[in-house]
């Protein structure tokens, strides 16, 4: 039996066990940087598999080593562990038991897939040369991002330069398919906090006051020039405001309005320029209307740039494992992902695993209260990752 067939047989054999693992993690989600029980559970799973070279990183994260039969190449496989502050509304037996916390981004599936991959690699360890590092990373969902903390750990820094692979579930892709995109793939992300200050008072006498609600409305509309008129059409950019708090009343003009939003792009130079332009625009408009405006920016993840050579290699390997029709070319995605920190320093490939199924009504998007996956994706997720790793290690 050839290597590829062996991997597929093992993935099929053990996938039901890791569906159970995924359901346990789904029932017991933990928020970013609070993944203590999740970490203990994953470590126990690794030890049951036979992987015992495990160190803690970024407090709740785990970095495990799986050694083949002799020296050779090394690569790193990463899964994130944290859940989101969302109350699950799915009517499923394994729904979250932690109220207000849910694996709504599929990190439970990421961990289960990587554990299945580890099981396959362990069983095949005498048949390949090289080393596979298994990284279970905390805190992907909140800044500063667990990746940035993992990279500061001496155990990580000792690895040097090596390929990094990351897999993310995608409900917009049908189960049985995966997607790759070399080059710029995902956006940078900056959090925007705007405070508009005026002078509040009785709404029936606006001539005596400075209305921050009116100023805020002008700011929100005018700020869209940043994307529609100041950004090059060749550079993807998104500016969205999702929270506006005036806290006045029908007859009260408040003293202050706060606005929260996000700016995303895929160009480092434009990112810096855009935020400078935005601050100048907002403060100028507010001052021109008699008020004041303060913009605070929390700088988030960089844009994710997939290494072209590595990603094309992984895509080709995926085609050999799954067939051409099941490997799709992805468009750019304006979501943000802290895997981008690795990709800034390392040759990296971040790809998407299809988990959607319209026939089963599994179509809800990421970060929603009804998100779920077709669990058949776990067999492919674990098996494909094992194949990508071993196919790479086997190359000269």
C-alpha positions in Angstrom: 0.0 0.0 0.0 1.4 3.4 -0.9 1.7 6.3 1.6 -1.3 8.2 0.4 -3.6 5.2 0.6 -2.3 4.4 4.0 -3.1 7.9 5.2 -6.6 7.8 3.8 -7.3 4.4 5.4 -6.0 5.7 8.8 -8.1 8.9 8.5 -11.2 6.9 7.8 -10.5 4.5 10.6 -9.9 7.0 13.3 -12.1 9.9 12.2 -15.1 8.7 14.4 -12.8 9.0 17.5 -12.0 12.6 16.7 -15.6 13.5 16.0 -16.0 12.6 19.7 -13.0 14.9 20.5 -14.5 17.7 18.5 -17.9 17.4 20.2 -16.2 17.4 23.7 -14.4 20.6 22.8 -17.6 22.1 21.3 -19.4 21.4 24.6 -16.7 22.9 26.7 -15.5 26.1 25.0 -13.1 28.5 26.7 -12.4 32.1 25.8 -9.1 33.5 24.5 -6.2 33.0 26.9 -8.5 31.1 29.3 -8.1 27.7 27.6 -6.8 25.9 30.6 -9.1 22.8 30.5 -8.9 22.7 26.7 -5.1 22.6 27.0 -5.2 19.8 29.6 -7.6 17.8 27.4 -5.5 18.2 24.3 -2.3 17.3 26.1 -4.0 14.1 27.4 -5.2 13.3 23.9 -1.6 13.7 22.5 -0.2 11.5 25.3 -2.9 8.8 24.5 -1.7 8.9 20.9 1.9 8.4 22.0 3.2 12.0 21.6 5.0 12.8 24.8 7.4 15.6 23.8 5.1 18.4 24.7 5.9 21.9 26.1 3.7 24.8 27.2 3.8 28.0 25.2 2.0 31.3 25.8 0.7 29.8 29.1 -2.2 27.8 27.7 -0.7 26.7 24.4 1.1 23.5 23.5 4.0 22.8 21.2 4.5 19.1 20.6 7.2 17.2 18.6 6.6 14.1 16.5 9.8 12.6 15.2 10.0 10.4 12.2 12.5 7.7 11.5 15.7 9.7 11.1 16.6 13.3 10.5 15.2 15.4 7.7 13.1 18.4 7.1 10.9 20.0 9.8 7.6 21.8 9.4 5.0 23.1 11.8 1.2 22.4 11.8 -0.9 24.9 13.8 -4.4 24.8 15.2 -6.0 27.5 17.4 -8.0 26.7 20.5 -10.1 29.6 21.8 -13.8 30.2 21.5 -15.9 33.3 21.2 -18.3 35.2 23.6 -21.4 34.1 21.7 -24.4 32.3 23.1 -25.1 29.2 21.0 -28.6 28.6 19.7 -28.0 25.3 17.9 -30.4 22.5 19.0 -27.7 19.8 19.0 -26.8 17.2 21.7 -23.3 18.6 21.9 -24.2 22.3 22.2 -22.0 24.5 24.4 -22.5 23.9 28.1 -20.7 27.2 28.9 -23.3 29.9 28.6 -22.3 32.8 26.5 -19.3 31.0 25.1 -19.2 29.1 21.8 -16.9 27.6 19.3 -18.4 29.7 16.6 -15.2 29.9 14.5 -14.5 26.2 14.3 -11.4 26.1 16.5 -12.8 22.9 18.0 -12.6 21.4 14.5 -9.1 22.7 14.0 -7.9 21.0 17.2 -9.7 17.7 16.4 -8.3 17.7 12.9 -4.7 18.3 14.1 -5.1 15.6 16.7 -6.3 13.2 14.0 -3.4 14.2 11.9 -1.1 13.5 14.9 -2.6 10.0 15.3 -1.9 9.3 11.6 1.6 10.6 11.7 2.4 8.7 14.9 1.3 5.4 13.4 3.4 6.1 10.3 6.4 7.5 12.2 8.7 4.6 11.2 8.0 5.2 7.6 9.2 8.8 7.1 12.1 11.0 7.9 11.9 14.4 9.5 10.1 16.2 12.3 6.6 17.6 12.6 5.9 20.3 15.2 2.3 20.4 16.4 1.2 23.8 17.7 -2.0 24.2 19.6 -2.2 28.0 19.9 -4.3 30.1 22.3 -5.9 33.4 21.9 -6.4 33.8 18.1 -9.6 35.8 18.5 -8.3 38.8 20.6 -5.4 41.1 20.4 -2.5 40.9 20.7 -3.1 37.5 19.2 -1.7 34.2 20.6 0.6 33.9 17.7 2.6 37.0 18.6 3.1 35.6 22.1 4.0 32.1 20.9 6.7 33.6 18.7 8.4 35.2 21.8 8.8 31.8 23.5 12.3 30.4 23.5 11.0 27.0 22.5 9.5 28.5 19.3 12.5 30.7 18.6 14.8 27.6 18.7 12.9 26.2 15.7 14.5 28.7 13.3 13.0 29.1 9.8 10.6 26.3 8.8 7.3 26.0 6.8 4.1 26.7 8.7 0.8 25.2 7.7 -2.6 26.4 9.1 -6.1 25.2 8.3 -9.4 27.0 8.8 -12.9 25.8 8.4 -15.1 27.6 5.9 -18.9 27.0 5.7 -19.1 28.7 2.3 -17.1 25.8 0.9 -18.9 22.4 0.6 -17.6 19.6 2.7 -15.1 17.6 0.6 -13.4 20.6 -0.8 -10.4 22.8 0.2 -9.2 26.1 -1.1 -5.8 27.8 -1.5 -4.6 31.2 -2.4 -0.9 32.1 -2.9 0.2 35.7 -2.0 -2.0 38.2 -0.3 -4.9 36.3 1.2 -6.3 37.9 4.4 -6.5 41.5 5.6 -4.8 43.4 8.4 -7.1 44.6 11.2 -7.1 47.7 13.2 -9.7 48.6 15.9 -11.0 52.2 15.8 -12.3 54.0 18.9 -13.7 57.5 18.1 -14.8 59.9 20.8 -16.8 63.0 19.6 -17.1 65.8 22.2 -19.6 68.6 22.1 -21.7 70.5 24.6 -25.0 68.9 25.6 -28.2 70.4 26.8 -32.0 70.7 26.1 -32.8 69.4 22.6 -35.3 72.2 22.1 -32.5 74.8 22.2 -29.8 73.4 19.9 -28.5 76.9 19.1 -27.0 77.1 22.6 -25.1 73.8 22.3 -22.7 71.8 20.1 -24.4 68.6 19.0 -22.0 65.6 19.0 -24.7 63.4 17.5 -24.8 65.6 14.4 -21.0 65.8 14.2 -20.8 62.0 14.6 -23.2 61.4 11.7 -21.1 63.6 9.4 -17.9 61.8 10.5 -19.3 58.4 9.7 -20.5 59.4 6.3 -17.3 61.4 5.4 -15.0 58.7 6.6 -16.1 56.4 3.8 -14.1 58.7 1.5 -11.1 56.9 2.9 -12.1 53.8 0.9 -14.1 55.3 -2.0 -11.8 58.2 -2.9 -8.5 58.0 -1.1 -7.6 54.3 -1.5 -6.3 53.0 -4.8 -8.9 50.7 -6.4 -6.1 48.2 -6.7 -5.7 47.9 -2.9 -8.5 46.1 -1.0 -9.8 48.3 1.9 -12.7 48.1 4.3 -13.8 50.7 6.8 -16.8 49.7 8.9 -18.4 51.2 12.1 -20.4 48.8 14.1 -21.1 50.6 17.3 -22.4 54.2 18.0 -23.3 55.3 21.5 -24.9 58.7 22.0 -26.7 58.0 25.3 -28.9 61.1 25.1 -32.7 61.1 25.0 -35.5 62.4 22.9 -35.1 65.8 24.5 -31.4 65.7 25.5 -28.4 66.4 23.4 -25.5 64.5 25.0 -22.0 65.8 25.7 -20.3 62.9 24.0 -20.7 60.3 21.3 -18.5 57.2 20.9 -18.0 55.3 17.7 -16.3 51.9 17.3 -15.2 50.3 14.1 -12.5 48.5 12.1 -10.2 49.3 9.2 -8.8 46.5 7.1 -6.5 46.4 4.1 -3.7 44.3 2.5 -1.0 46.9 2.0 1.4 48.0 4.9 2.2 51.4 3.4 -1.5 52.3 2.7 -2.5 51.0 6.2 -0.3 53.6 7.8 -1.3 56.3 5.5 -5.0 55.6 5.8 -5.0 55.8 9.5 -3.2 59.1 9.4 -5.6 60.5 6.8 -8.6 59.2 8.9 -7.4 61.0 12.0 -6.9 64.3 10.2 -10.3 64.0 8.5 -12.2 63.3 11.6 -10.5 65.9 13.8 -10.9 68.6 11.1 -14.6 68.0 10.5 -15.3 67.9 14.2 -13.4 71.2 14.8 -15.1 72.8 11.9 -18.5 72.0 13.5 -17.5 73.4 16.8 -16.6 70.1 18.6 -13.7 67.9 19.1 -12.8 64.4 18.0 -10.2 61.9 19.4 -9.3 58.7 17.4 -7.6 55.9 19.3 -6.3 53.0 17.2 -5.5 49.5 18.5 -3.2 48.1 15.9 -4.1 44.5 15.2 -2.9 41.7 13.0 -0.9 42.3 9.8 -2.3 41.1 6.5 -1.7 37.5 5.8 0.6 36.8 2.9 0.9 33.1 1.9 4.3 32.1 0.6 3.8 31.6 -3.1 6.2 28.6 -3.5 5.0 26.8 -0.5 1.3 27.4 -1.2 1.6 26.2 -4.8 3.4 23.1 -3.5 0.6 22.5 -1.0 -2.1 23.0 -3.5 -0.4 20.5 -5.9 -0.2 18.0 -3.1 -3.8 18.5 -2.2 -4.8 17.9 -5.8 -2.9 14.6 -5.8 -4.7 13.6 -2.6 -8.3 14.8 -3.4 -8.5 15.3 -7.1 -8.5 18.6 -9.1 -12.2 19.2 -8.9 -12.1 19.3 -5.1 -9.3 21.9 -4.8 -10.4 25.4 -5.5 -8.7 28.8 -6.0 -9.8 31.2 -3.3 -10.5 34.9 -3.6 -9.0 37.4 -1.1 -10.8 37.4 2.2 -11.1 40.6 4.3 -11.3 38.7 7.6 -8.2 38.9 9.8 -6.1 36.0 11.3 -3.2 36.1 13.7 -1.5 33.3 11.6 -0.3 36.4 9.7 2.3 37.0 12.3 4.0 33.6 11.4 3.6 34.4 7.7 5.6 37.7 8.2 8.6 35.7 9.4 8.2 32.2 8.0 7.3 30.5 4.7 3.6 29.9 5.5 0.5 28.5 3.9 -3.0 29.1 5.4 -5.8 27.3 3.6 -9.5 26.7 4.0 -11.4 23.4 4.7 -14.9 23.1 3.4 -17.4 22.2 6.1 -20.7 23.4 4.6 -23.7 21.2 3.6 -26.8 22.9 2.2 -28.7 19.6 2.2 -28.2 19.3 6.0 -28.8 23.1 6.5 -25.2 23.6 7.7 -24.8 27.0 6.1 -24.4 29.5 9.0 -21.4 31.8 8.8 -18.5 32.0 11.1 -19.0 34.0 14.3 -22.8 33.3 14.4 -24.8 31.6 17.1 -25.9 28.8 14.7 -22.5 28.0 13.2 -21.8 24.3 12.9 -19.9 22.0 10.6 -20.5 18.8 8.6 -18.3 16.6 10.7 -17.3 14.5 7.7 -14.8 17.3 7.1 -12.7 16.1 10.0 -11.6 13.0 8.2 -10.4 15.1 5.3 -9.0 17.8 7.5 -6.8 15.4 9.5 -5.9 13.2 6.6 -5.0 16.0 4.2 -2.9 17.7 6.8 -1.0 14.5 7.4 -0.5 14.0 3.6 0.7 17.6 3.1 3.2 17.2 5.9 4.6 13.9 4.8 4.6 14.8 1.1 6.7 17.9 2.0 9.1 16.0 4.2 9.6 13.5 1.5 10.8 16.0 -1.0 14.5 16.6 -1.7 
